[in-house]
Amino acid sequence: MEIIEGVILLVVFVIISNIISHYVVILPVSLIQVIIGLLIAVIFNFQIPLNTSWFMLLFIAPLLFNDGFHFPKKELWALRGPIVANAIILVFITTFLGGYLIHYLIPALPLSAAFALAAILSPTDPIAVQSISERAKLPSNILHLVSGESLINDASGLIGFKYGVAATVTGVFSLGQAVGDFFYISIVGAIIGLLLMFLLQFLKQFFLRQGITDVVLHTILQVSTPFIIYLIAEEVFHASGVIAVVAAGIVGSNQRNLYSDYYLAELNIVNEKTWDIIVYLLNGVVFLILGIELPVAFGAVIKNPDISTRNAILYVFITWFGMFLIRTLWTYGNILLNYLRKRSDERPSFKIAILSGLTGVRGAITMAGVLSVPVVIASGKSFPQRSMMLFVAAGVVLVSLIMAIVFIPLFIPNGRPLRLRGSLPTADENLDDDEEDENSGTQVSYTVAQAQLYMYQVAVHKIESEKRESNQRAALDLIQEYQTMIRRGELDLTDDDQLPPILKDELILNRVGLDGELAALEALWKQNQIQVKTFQYYEKSLIQRHKDLADIEKGKWRVKFKLFFFRVQTKTNHFLAFKTSQKNSEQPFFNEKLFVEKQMAKGGLKHLSEFLKLPENRAQKFNRQAIYQLVTRYRRRVANLKDIGNRRTEAYEQQLVILRTHALASQRGAIQEMIEKGLINNSVAGKLRQQINYTENAVVMTTDQEIEA
């Protein structure tokens, strides 16, 4: 039961960390998750007995399989030399030089153990690399190099660590056996991964030919693939399960089943979305576990009075800097060698070498490995300086992550905020402004976000043209839905933390509307049409909303938080009013609040119209989208208040489906129009059409459920 509760809590904290990351955008969600994990461990004394074997199986195997599946094959082949060199030669150089550096800093740590520590610090963590490099908008050659090497450098690092620890425990080391084992587990691991992937692909094709097209069955088979391959490679052949799943992932993307690609589109969609969820959760849990294990790694050194914590921290920074320097010089040497060999016009850049050094982030694999160091050696004595090894390893993991977060944006000032691989990107991150279509070579004029805005605006115009008295409520509800998406998209296109122009106009117009509502309320009071209690209630509400808008405009609160609470408050008030009217629909005088709400909405709309007709306000040219959104909101309020207390009828639902179908058709027309004008390429159009297809499927599923009900 404790395991189930622990898993549920970890999933909950993954969700919480991703919610926090939407507001604390300066930090990547990976670091937020590490901090949350650390707080969980410290406050609740929560521990996870981390074992390298199950950690690699449950987390690293599926994540690396997914990385290999989605890694650009053209870049992988083009950079095969540098990737192999970084994954093997650089790891062993770092192990050798880093081992001597660590032994010099900590003489009490045997040289073999220092080599083991340097070896487990050598591999760049694939999860952390993705978390940092993608969102830092690194040059493509660096991104593909560090991502590619992180797929296969674990084998060399783990072998060096294994033999370093074994030499410390037994006092015996065989270089020939170590080299032989490396080639065996690497080559055999790759072969096993390839063969098993071909076998599983053949099995899928056989099932499809036999008419077994169960999407759930095929999805489970796909999800199980990395676990099956990893276990067979590790347990049966004693080879590298890591290299096996990476090789399987690379082959799997090239051997996509023709039946599933062309005849079972649903299978592809379900597979992709299932893997999105798996990656999202596993990636978050990995960083939570990393934070939870930090007190275990730091605790023994901090509590030991014979060890200087200050010196231990100094060792961490020196070790990280040594690793960083080795990686930077290695990269610059490669760049310089290629320059001298090809004699190109492009001079070697030390900045690129530094970026490569910063992207050498250590992470979960380092922690999983170092925590597996045995407590005692063969003679029965304690493993020498085990607590210091854990402290240095955990410290280097943290420092490498923080240094990348702090310094990469300084070298690439136009980079985007760092984001975890499992996080969902915003629309404008799916494609860069200058991205080119691989087939057409045409340059993109619109990003996905900009194309979406245009597409939504076309849909709104289509709904307006279809609006009649009979379907007014459905039309206004659907227009409001599109307006929300448009507004969110325009705000997402604003990178800074200041109020964007559309929001400034919206705040001004909302205050004008509130003035009109207040004037209408006062007119009702002066004409003795409402009770004093009703007047005081709505007057207090309008004054408070007016003050909230003024506070937002003055920047007294963070914009997103203030707007969020303002929207929640407004919707809560409307919901309570709706429920009260439903409850009191049979009581006398229940229509008073309903009457006040309608008159206030009409007063706000009238006052806004008069305000916009004034010459000085015409000259100011308020954002048309902000005007239209507020007008639509008032019109929708009036329409809904007329039917308040009534359930949505079947006719309303049918009208909504028809209008949504017409809107989606207009969106498809807008996509084709943008293609013909050269505003978007086929890649952007494909993303937009996919979104429309998802919406249509959701509409069909909802309609089917209502029919069945």
Protein Blocks (a to p, Z undefined) as FASTA:
>chain_A
ZZmmmmmmmmmmmmmmmmmmmmmmmbcfklmmmmmmmmmmmmnopacdddfklmmmmmmm
mmmmmmmmmpcfklmmmmmmmmmmmmmmmmmmmmmmmmmmmmmmmmmlcfklmmmmmmmm
mpccfklmmmmmmmnopafklmmmmmmmmmmmmmmmmmmmmmmmmmmmnopacfklmmmm
mmmmmmmmmmmmmmmmmmmmmmmmmmmmnopacfklmmmmmmmmmmmmmmmmmmmnopaf
klmmmmmmmmmmmmccfklmmmmmmlmmmmmmmmmmmmmmmmmmmmmmmmmmmmmmmmmm
mmmmkbcfklmmmmmmmmmmmmmmmmmmmmmmmmmmmmmmnopabdcdfklmmmmmmmmc
cdfkmmmmmmmpcfbdfkopacehklmmmmmmmmmmmmmmmmmmmmmmmmmmmbccdddf
klccdfklmpcfkbccfklopacfbdfklmmmmmmmmmmmmmmmmpcfklmmmmmmmmmm
mmmmmmmmmmmmpmblcdcfklmmmmmmmmmmmmmmmmmmmmmmmnopacfklmmmmmmm
mmmmmmmmmmmmnopacfklmmmmmmmmmmmmmmmmmmmmmmmmmpghklmmmmmmmmmm
mmmmmmmmmmmmpmklmmnopafklmmmmmmmmmmmmmmmmmgoiacdfklmmmmmmmmm
mmmmmmmmmmmmmmmnopacfklmmmmmmmmmmmmmmmmmmmmmmmmZZ
